[in-house]
């Protein structure tokens, strides 16, 4: 189950058990539309993808030292941002 999607789509859900289902604060079972949950796209996903693709901080700092901030942004940061745009 995509817990993030369930929490975003069903704000009354406070607990999720992959086998038992989703429940509200009173322990009542909340019926989940799995098609809706599976279709949900995390609007924050670009952040995680960018973080995985950026070079290590030490490598970035070394690049800045040798090439300057403008080259660092153009060569290391902008390509990743363009590959994974916001929203």
C-alpha positions in Angstrom: 0.0 0.0 0.0 1.2 3.5 -0.8 0.9 5.0 2.7 1.8 8.5 1.6 -1.0 8.5 -1.0 -3.5 7.2 1.5 -2.6 9.9 4.1 -2.8 12.7 1.5 -6.1 11.5 -0.1 -7.8 10.5 3.2 -6.8 13.0 5.8 -9.0 11.2 8.4 -6.8 8.2 8.3 -4.3 8.0 11.2 -3.2 4.3 11.1 -2.5 2.0 8.2 -1.9 -1.8 8.4 -1.0 -3.4 5.1 -3.1 -6.4 5.9 -5.9 -5.0 8.0 -6.5 -1.7 6.2 -6.7 2.0 7.1 -8.3 3.4 10.2 -9.4 6.7 11.6 -8.7 8.1 15.1 -11.6 6.1 16.6 -10.4 2.8 15.1 -13.1 2.7 12.5 -12.0 1.2 9.2 -11.8 3.7 6.3 -12.7 2.3 2.9 -9.9 3.0 0.4 -10.2 3.3 -3.4 -7.1 1.5 -4.5 -7.4 2.8 -8.0 -7.3 6.3 -6.7 -4.4 5.5 -4.4 -2.4 3.8 -7.2 -3.0 6.8 -9.5 -1.7 9.3 -7.0 1.5 11.0 -7.9 3.6 12.5 -5.1 4.1 16.2 -5.9 7.3 16.1 -3.9 8.9 13.2 -5.8 11.2 15.6 -7.8 13.0 16.4 -4.5 14.0 12.8 -3.8 15.0 12.2 -7.4 17.2 15.3 -7.4 18.8 14.4 -4.1 19.8 11.0 -5.5 21.4 12.4 -8.6 23.3 15.3 -7.3 27.0 14.6 -6.7 28.3 14.3 -3.2 28.8 17.6 -1.3 32.6 17.1 -1.2 32.7 16.8 -5.0 30.5 19.8 -5.4 32.6 21.9 -3.1 35.8 20.8 -5.0 34.1 21.7 -8.3 33.2 25.2 -6.9 36.8 25.7 -5.7 38.3 24.9 -9.0 35.7 26.2 -11.4 33.5 28.8 -9.6 29.9 29.0 -8.6 28.6 29.8 -12.0 30.2 26.7 -13.6 29.0 24.6 -10.7 25.5 25.7 -11.2 25.6 25.3 -15.0 27.4 22.0 -15.0 26.2 20.2 -11.9 22.9 21.7 -10.6 21.0 22.9 -13.6 21.1 19.6 -15.6 19.6 17.7 -12.6 16.9 20.5 -12.1 16.0 20.3 -15.8 15.8 16.6 -15.7 13.5 16.6 -12.6 11.5 19.9 -12.7 9.1 20.9 -9.9 5.5 19.7 -10.1 
